[in-house]
Amino acid sequence: MFPYPENASANPALRAQFDAQVGYLATLSQRSCDLMARLSELNMQLARQTIDDVIDTGRQMAACSDPFQLGATAMHGWQPVGEHLRNYQQNLMGVLADAGAGLGQAAAQAPAAFAANSMAAANAANAAASNMANAAATAARRAS
């Protein structure tokens, strides 16, 4: 069904090109997984902080004896949430900038590897064509 494994030893240049592409894709997927892990951790941290702030505000409101102070207590509870959101935004921009730089670096390195492997593949193809021409010429001489 897939002819590549049987022919892998027949064409090492093709194998090198394939390995370079697989390595590139593996690098991109690894960096993408790292990005998703960092984003997930950042989101979980924000969720934990928000839940803690809501619980603290609820406790303060439950402990408030004056009903007219409930509004002020509730508004005072939103201040830490705003600070956490600002911190989240700064961390998110840092994570995305690092991820963009890492993916850009991986993408910049890939064409050089592909070009080197393409040159090796072209050289191997030229050598194979030359060997086939020599073999054909030798067979023609022997036949005459």
N, C-alpha and C positions, 0 to 999 in steps of 0.2 A: 504494500500500500504506500509506504513512504520509502522511496529509493535512496534517500540520503545516507542512512547508516551503512548500507552495503558499499557505497561509493566514497565513503569518507576517507579511506586510505588511498583511493585512486586520485583524489584531487586535494592535496593539502592546502592549496591556496584558498579553495572554496571553504574548506574547514576553518581556516584562519579568519576569513571574512565573516562567516557565520558566528564564530566564537566572539568576534569583536562586536557584532550586533547584539548578541545575547548579553554580553557584558555591559554594553551601553544600556540596554533595557533593564537589566538587573540593578544597575546604579540608579537609574531614574526611579524604579519602583521602590528601592530602599530609601531614597531621599523623600519620596512621596509618603511612604509609611512613617518615616520620622516626623515629617510635617504634620501628618494626621495625629500622631501620638502627642506632639507638643500642643496642637490645637485642642485636642480632647482634654489634656491636663489643664490647660488654661480655662476652658469652659467649666470643667468640674470645680476648679478653684473659685471661679466667679459664683457658681451655683451655691457652693458651701458658704461663702461669705454672705451672699444675699439671704440665704435661709437663716443663718445665725443672726443677721441684722433684723430680719422680720421677727424672729422669736424674741430677741431682746426688746424690740419696740412693743411687741404684744405684751410682754411681761410688764414693761413700764406703764403701758396703758391700763393694764389690769390692776396695777398697784396705785393708780392715780385715784385719789379720793374726790377731787373736784371735777365734775363733768365738764366744766368750761375749759379745763386744762387738757382735755383729751386731744383737741385739734393741735395745740402747740406741741404736745408730746409726740403725736404722730408725725408732724412736720419735722421735728427735731430728729426723729428716727430715719428720715430720708437722707440726711447729710452723709452718713457713712456709705450708703448705697451709691450716691453720686461719686464719692471718692473711689470706691471699688470699680465703678464703671470707667472712670478716667484712667485708673491704673490698668484695667483690662485692655482698654484701647491702646495704651502705650505699649503694653506687652504684645498685643496682637500685631501691631505694626512692626515691632522688632522681629517677631517670629516670621512674618510674611517677608520682610526684607531679607532675613537670613536664608529663607527657603528660596526666594528668587535668585539670590546670589549663588546658592549651591546648585540649583538646577541650571542656571546659566553657565556655571563653570563646567558642569558635566556635559552640557550641550556643546560647549566650545571645544572640549577635548575630544569629542566623538569624531568630528570630521577628519582630524589628523590621523586617528587610528584607522578610520575607514579608508582614507587615502593611501596610507602605508599598505594596508591589506589589499586594496585594489591594485596597487602597483605590483605587489607580490603575485596577485592572481594573474595580472597581465603578463608578467615575466614567465610564470608557470605555463600559461596558455601558449605563449610564443615558443617556449622550449618544447612543449608537447607537439605543437604543429611542426616544428623543425625535426623532431624525432620521427614523427609520422612521415614527413617528406623524405627523410633519409632512409627510412625503412621501405618506403615505396620505391625509391630509386634503387636500393639494393635488391629488392625483389625483382624489379624490372631487368636489372643486369644479369641476375641469376637465370631469369627465364629466357634471356636471349642467348 
